[in-house]
Amino acid sequence: MTVCRWFLINRINQKGIRPEDQPIPIMKLTADEQAIINRRYPELIKGNSKE
């Protein structure tokens, strides 16, 4: 069974309609949120690292 992480989708997918609703860059997400993304899409984290 796949569990959808709507909280994470909502944090990333901001439309910018209100000033506080700005998109959040992947590297500014918490370590836990980045780990969730990294499990499924490791190239997104690797491609956005500051290395």
Phi and psi in radians as a Rosetta constraint file:
Dihedral C 1 N 2 CA 2 C 2 CIRCULARHARMONIC -1.633 0.35
Dihedral N 2 CA 2 C 2 N 3 CIRCULARHARMONIC 2.287 0.35
Dihedral C 2 N 3 CA 3 C 3 CIRCULARHARMONIC -1.786 0.35
Dihedral N 3 CA 3 C 3 N 4 CIRCULARHARMONIC 2.174 0.35
Dihedral C 3 N 4 CA 4 C 4 CIRCULARHARMONIC -1.453 0.35
Dihedral N 4 CA 4 C 4 N 5 CIRCULARHARMONIC 2.312 0.35
Dihedral C 4 N 5 CA 5 C 5 CIRCULARHARMONIC -1.698 0.35
Dihedral N 5 CA 5 C 5 N 6 CIRCULARHARMONIC 1.324 0.35
Dihedral C 5 N 6 CA 6 C 6 CIRCULARHARMONIC -1.085 0.35
Dihedral N 6 CA 6 C 6 N 7 CIRCULARHARMONIC -0.585 0.35
Dihedral C 6 N 7 CA 7 C 7 CIRCULARHARMONIC -1.035 0.35
Dihedral N 7 CA 7 C 7 N 8 CIRCULARHARMONIC -0.679 0.35
Dihedral C 7 N 8 CA 8 C 8 CIRCULARHARMONIC -1.258 0.35
Dihedral N 8 CA 8 C 8 N 9 CIRCULARHARMONIC -0.734 0.35
Dihedral C 8 N 9 CA 9 C 9 CIRCULARHARMONIC -1.040 0.35
Dihedral N 9 CA 9 C 9 N 10 CIRCULARHARMONIC -0.756 0.35
Dihedral C 9 N 10 CA 10 C 10 CIRCULARHARMONIC -1.126 0.35
Dihedral N 10 CA 10 C 10 N 11 CIRCULARHARMONIC -0.615 0.35
Dihedral C 10 N 11 CA 11 C 11 CIRCULARHARMONIC -1.210 0.35
Dihedral N 11 CA 11 C 11 N 12 CIRCULARHARMONIC -0.679 0.35
Dihedral C 11 N 12 CA 12 C 12 CIRCULARHARMONIC -1.369 0.35
Dihedral N 12 CA 12 C 12 N 13 CIRCULARHARMONIC -0.707 0.35
Dihedral C 12 N 13 CA 13 C 13 CIRCULARHARMONIC -1.619 0.35
Dihedral N 13 CA 13 C 13 N 14 CIRCULARHARMONIC 1.057 0.35
Dihedral C 13 N 14 CA 14 C 14 CIRCULARHARMONIC -1.543 0.35
Dihedral N 14 CA 14 C 14 N 15 CIRCULARHARMONIC 2.395 0.35
Dihedral C 14 N 15 CA 15 C 15 CIRCULARHARMONIC -1.561 0.35
Dihedral N 15 CA 15 C 15 N 16 CIRCULARHARMONIC -0.307 0.35
Dihedral C 15 N 16 CA 16 C 16 CIRCULARHARMONIC 1.398 0.35
Dihedral N 16 CA 16 C 16 N 17 CIRCULARHARMONIC 0.313 0.35
Dihedral C 16 N 17 CA 17 C 17 CIRCULARHARMONIC -1.166 0.35
Dihedral N 17 CA 17 C 17 N 18 CIRCULARHARMONIC -0.745 0.35
Dihedral C 17 N 18 CA 18 C 18 CIRCULARHARMONIC -1.810 0.35
Dihedral N 18 CA 18 C 18 N 19 CIRCULARHARMONIC 2.670 0.35
Dihedral C 18 N 19 CA 19 C 19 CIRCULARHARMONIC -0.981 0.35
Dihedral N 19 CA 19 C 19 N 20 CIRCULARHARMONIC -0.611 0.35
Dihedral C 19 N 20 CA 20 C 20 CIRCULARHARMONIC -1.392 0.35
Dihedral N 20 CA 20 C 20 N 21 CIRCULARHARMONIC -0.115 0.35
Dihedral C 20 N 21 CA 21 C 21 CIRCULARHARMONIC -1.744 0.35
Dihedral N 21 CA 21 C 21 N 22 CIRCULARHARMONIC 1.162 0.35
Dihedral C 21 N 22 CA 22 C 22 CIRCULARHARMONIC -1.823 0.35
Dihedral N 22 CA 22 C 22 N 23 CIRCULARHARMONIC 2.537 0.35
Dihedral C 22 N 23 CA 23 C 23 CIRCULARHARMONIC -1.007 0.35
Dihedral N 23 CA 23 C 23 N 24 CIRCULARHARMONIC 2.548 0.35
Dihedral C 23 N 24 CA 24 C 24 CIRCULARHARMONIC -1.884 0.35
Dihedral N 24 CA 24 C 24 N 25 CIRCULARHARMONIC 2.117 0.35
Dihedral C 24 N 25 CA 25 C 25 CIRCULARHARMONIC -1.049 0.35
Dihedral N 25 CA 25 C 25 N 26 CIRCULARHARMONIC 2.551 0.35
Dihedral C 25 N 26 CA 26 C 26 CIRCULARHARMONIC -0.937 0.35
Dihedral N 26 CA 26 C 26 N 27 CIRCULARHARMONIC -0.722 0.35
Dihedral C 26 N 27 CA 27 C 27 CIRCULARHARMONIC -1.270 0.35
Dihedral N 27 CA 27 C 27 N 28 CIRCULARHARMONIC -0.141 0.35
Dihedral C 27 N 28 CA 28 C 28 CIRCULARHARMONIC -1.704 0.35
Dihedral N 28 CA 28 C 28 N 29 CIRCULARHARMONIC -0.030 0.35
Dihedral C 28 N 29 CA 29 C 29 CIRCULARHARMONIC -1.276 0.35
Dihedral N 29 CA 29 C 29 N 30 CIRCULARHARMONIC 2.828 0.35
Dihedral C 29 N 30 CA 30 C 30 CIRCULARHARMONIC -1.176 0.35
Dihedral N 30 CA 30 C 30 N 31 CIRCULARHARMONIC 2.840 0.35
Dihedral C 30 N 31 CA 31 C 31 CIRCULARHARMONIC -1.033 0.35
Dihedral N 31 CA 31 C 31 N 32 CIRCULARHARMONIC -0.679 0.35
Dihedral C 31 N 32 CA 32 C 32 CIRCULARHARMONIC -1.120 0.35
Dihedral N 32 CA 32 C 32 N 33 CIRCULARHARMONIC -0.739 0.35
Dihedral C 32 N 33 CA 33 C 33 CIRCULARHARMONIC -1.157 0.35
Dihedral N 33 CA 33 C 33 N 34 CIRCULARHARMONIC -0.715 0.35
Dihedral C 33 N 34 CA 34 C 34 CIRCULARHARMONIC -1.111 0.35
Dihedral N 34 CA 34 C 34 N 35 CIRCULARHARMONIC -0.651 0.35
Dihedral C 34 N 35 CA 35 C 35 CIRCULARHARMONIC -1.110 0.35
Dihedral N 35 CA 35 C 35 N 36 CIRCULARHARMONIC -0.679 0.35
Dihedral C 35 N 36 CA 36 C 36 CIRCULARHARMONIC -1.072 0.35
Dihedral N 36 CA 36 C 36 N 37 CIRCULARHARMONIC -0.821 0.35
Dihedral C 36 N 37 CA 37 C 37 CIRCULARHARMONIC -1.133 0.35
Dihedral N 37 CA 37 C 37 N 38 CIRCULARHARMONIC -0.750 0.35
Dihedral C 37 N 38 CA 38 C 38 CIRCULARHARMONIC -1.092 0.35
Dihedral N 38 CA 38 C 38 N 39 CIRCULARHARMONIC -0.560 0.35
Dihedral C 38 N 39 CA 39 C 39 CIRCULARHARMONIC -1.098 0.35
Dihedral N 39 CA 39 C 39 N 40 CIRCULARHARMONIC -0.617 0.35
Dihedral C 39 N 40 CA 40 C 40 CIRCULARHARMONIC -1.731 0.35
Dihedral N 40 CA 40 C 40 N 41 CIRCULARHARMONIC -0.662 0.35
Dihedral C 40 N 41 CA 41 C 41 CIRCULARHARMONIC -2.305 0.35
Dihedral N 41 CA 41 C 41 N 42 CIRCULARHARMONIC 1.210 0.35
Dihedral C 41 N 42 CA 42 C 42 CIRCULARHARMONIC -1.061 0.35
Dihedral N 42 CA 42 C 42 N 43 CIRCULARHARMONIC -0.478 0.35
Dihedral C 42 N 43 CA 43 C 43 CIRCULARHARMONIC -1.154 0.35
Dihedral N 43 CA 43 C 43 N 44 CIRCULARHARMONIC -0.454 0.35
Dihedral C 43 N 44 CA 44 C 44 CIRCULARHARMONIC -1.204 0.35
Dihedral N 44 CA 44 C 44 N 45 CIRCULARHARMONIC -0.712 0.35
Dihedral C 44 N 45 CA 45 C 45 CIRCULARHARMONIC -1.281 0.35
Dihedral N 45 CA 45 C 45 N 46 CIRCULARHARMONIC -0.798 0.35
Dihedral C 45 N 46 CA 46 C 46 CIRCULARHARMONIC -1.068 0.35
Dihedral N 46 CA 46 C 46 N 47 CIRCULARHARMONIC -0.716 0.35
Dihedral C 46 N 47 CA 47 C 47 CIRCULARHARMONIC -1.268 0.35
Dihedral N 47 CA 47 C 47 N 48 CIRCULARHARMONIC -0.257 0.35
Dihedral C 47 N 48 CA 48 C 48 CIRCULARHARMONIC -1.947 0.35
Dihedral N 48 CA 48 C 48 N 49 CIRCULARHARMONIC 0.076 0.35
Dihedral C 48 N 49 CA 49 C 49 CIRCULARHARMONIC -1.260 0.35
Dihedral N 49 CA 49 C 49 N 50 CIRCULARHARMONIC 2.796 0.35
Dihedral C 49 N 50 CA 50 C 50 CIRCULARHARMONIC -1.640 0.35
Dihedral N 50 CA 50 C 50 N 51 CIRCULARHARMONIC 0.397 0.35
